[in-house]
Amino acid sequence: MGVMDEAEPMKKTMIRVREFDVARDLLAVEELERLCQVGLSGDQGSDHDGGGAEKKKKTTTSSKNNNKKRGMSLHVEQIGDPFARVRHAPDHVILVAEYGEEEEVVGVIKACTRMVSRGKQKKHSFGCSKPQFVKVACLLGLRVSPSHRRLGIATELVRRAESWCAARGAAYATMATTSSNAASLALFAGRFAYAPFRRPAFLGHPVHRHRARVPRAHRVLRLPPPLAAAAYAALLPPSAAEFLPADLPSLLAHKLTLGTYLAVDRRSAGAGGAGGPAPPPSFALLSVWDATRSLRLRVGGAPALLRASLAAARALDAGAPWLRVPSVPDIFRPFGTYLMYGLRMGGPEGPALLRSLCRHAHNVARKNPACAVVAADLGPEDPAAAVVPHWPKFSCDEDVWCIKKFGNAAAAAGDDDDDWTAAPPHGVLFVDPREF
């Protein structure tokens, strides 16, 4: 019994968690990413102290067939700057875990805090109200070397990341995984008491060689960042969205936001039009983010016949473009994507206008050879989810956002009797492309 009591403290002393140092740790962290991406780490398995806290393998077969055979999967891998997904937050950190006397880096986690909307208004006793924002921690990129699983490394990384975020005033912590990632769910939902919260759907559409047609009756306007911020303030206020970032104007002005586009119907747009005090009778709004520099996707598990037929379609389209064969890029090699975010529509023509904006985003993506898919992450309650064009093979609904309330949440959120973790969805779910 005494030997067992000593085992846990001894294991903890072999794990040292510290902040990431670029010169010292970059190569080791890149190797961890390589080992833990696109299914190589066994994230879909049952390793209770597993290596991934986010989506890396999205199964695209129907749910009826998932238990019988593994179908085509959409693999996601991060590339480039290790700080890419957190550096936009005012407070961010990367923590690494060393193990053993050799001080080998065997684990990593990223964390940041940011102010986001809760999708409701905060009432005051004197009768007025203002949009409610709350500081939320986001845990990303948990990786543990496959050779060092079940040693408590992931547990220690999460514990230290949570402490770092709580010390900076975060009221809640969030993380994202997939419903099939049993190891991640066991760690976060089981050991750390996170609760499943929201279920965004990833809707992707391949970029065709040919330009998508936008009806002549639909006018698409590109809004400069200040006007785009004003449009979102009027059409998507914080009270109507969850996780809307407080720094939305900075996001809209970011160099990777390729544009914010407003679509109106030429036949019904009046004086309110694109910049007047009132919105047009019908409208659609979205922004486009260039994610080709930060992540790559790849479709795996495709049968040889499908690969050959798509290759033949590309060859035919290249040789006879006047036939307008709907060929798609080679999706079985790593490819980039453009992300549509902030999707909003209104009025009787809103759905048709939003479809036109998605086609316009497709046409923008055609200009970048690195982009093969245009996609959006939307909550299932979002009306736009039923409108956005997508192919099932480039889409999935396995994503799970989990949330946890910190002990200091009441003070940080100023709401002693309100718990966001138990609140039903309110408004649309805003997915920040900087953290994808």
C-alpha positions, 0 to 999 in steps of 0.5 A, a space after each residue: 500500500 505504501 508503494 502505491 501511495 508513493 507512485 503518484 507523487 513520483 510520477 508528478 515529479 517527472 512531469 514539468 510544465 513550463 512556458 514555451 520557448 521558441 528557440 528551445 522548443 519549436 522543433 519538438 512542438 512541430 514534431 508533436 504536431 506531426 505525430 498527433 495529426 491526421 489520425 497518427 496519434 490514435 485520437 479516435 481511440 480510448 486512451 484516457 489521457 489522450 493527445 488531442 483536445 480538438 478536431 483533427 479527423 472528421 468522419 463524413 460517412 452517415 451516422 448509420 454506417 459509422 459503427 459498421 465501417 470507417 468511411 471517408 474522413 476529413 483530416 485537419 492539420 495545423 501548419 505554420 506559426 505555433 501561436 497562430 490560433 491564440 496570438 490574436 487574444 490579448 492574453 495567450 500562452 503555450 505550455 509544454 510538458 517535459 518528462 523524465 531526466 532527459 527533459 524531453 518535451 512530450 506534451 503541449 497545450 495552448 490557451 487564451 482569454 478573450 471577451 465574447 458575448 453571451 447572446 443576451 442583454 444584462 439588465 440593470 435595476 434602473 431600467 436600461 440594459 447593455 449587451 453582456 460580454 464575459 471573459 472566456 478561456 479557450 484551451 486549444 491544441 492539446 497534444 501528448 506524444 503517443 509514446 507517453 500516454 497514460 502518464 498524467 501529462 495531459 491532465 497536468 497540462 490542462 490543470 496548469 492551463 486552467 490555472 493560468 486562465 483563471 488567474 487572468 479573470 476568465 469566468 468560463 473555460 471552453 474547448 472543442 473536440 469531436 463526438 468520436 474522440 473518446 479520449 478527449 471527452 473522457 479527459 475534459 468531461 470526466 476528469 475536469 467536469 466540462 459539459 457538452 455545450 454547443 454543436 456547430 456544423 462544418 459545412 464545406 463546398 469544393 471550389 470548382 474550376 468554373 465561376 459560379 453564377 450570381 443572379 443579375 438581380 443580386 447586387 454584391 457590395 464589398 464593405 470597407 472595415 469601418 462600414 462592415 463593423 457598422 453593418 454588423 453592429 446593426 444586423 448582428 448585435 451582441 444580444 443576438 449572438 453567442 461568442 461574438 468577439 468584443 474586438 470584432 472591428 479588429 477581426 474585420 480589419 485583419 489582413 486575413 479577412 479578405 472582405 466583408 460582403 453585403 448582398 441586396 436585391 436591386 429590385 427592392 433596395 431603396 434609399 436605405 441600401 448599403 450604408 443608410 440608417 436602415 437596412 434594405 428589405 432583404 439582405 445577406 452579410 458575410 465575411 471571408 477569412 483566408 485560412 490557407 496559411 494556418 491549416 490544411 485539410 485532406 480527404 482520406 479513406 476514399 475508394 480508388 474508383 472515386 479517386 479515378 473518376 475525379 481525376 478523369 473529370 479534372 482531365 476532361 475539364 482541362 482539355 475541354 473547358 467549354 463543357 463546364 464539367 464540374 471538376 474539383 481540385 485534388 482533395 486527396 492531397 493537403 489543400 487550403 480553405 477559405 472560411 465564411 464567418 458572420 453569416 447573416 440574412 433577413 427579409 423574404 429574399 434573404 436566403 437567396 441573397 445568402 446563397 449568392 454571397 456563398 457563390 461570390 465567396 467561391 469566386 473569390 476563392 477561385 483566384 487562390 490556387 491553394 484554396 480548394 474548399 469554401 466552408 462555414 462553421 454554423 450552429 444547428 439553430 442558425 437559419 443560415 445552416 439550411 441555406 449554405 451550399 455544401 457537399 456531405 463529403 466536405 462537411 461534418 456535424 461531429 464537433 462538440 464545444 464543451 464549457 466549464 464554469 470557474 470558481 470566480 465566474 460569479 465575480 467575473 461575470 457579475 451574475 451570481 444567479 446565472 450559469 451560462 453552462 446550463 443556458 439553452 442556445 440563444 441567438 446565432 453561434 459566432 465561430 471566430 475564424 482566428 481560432 479555427 
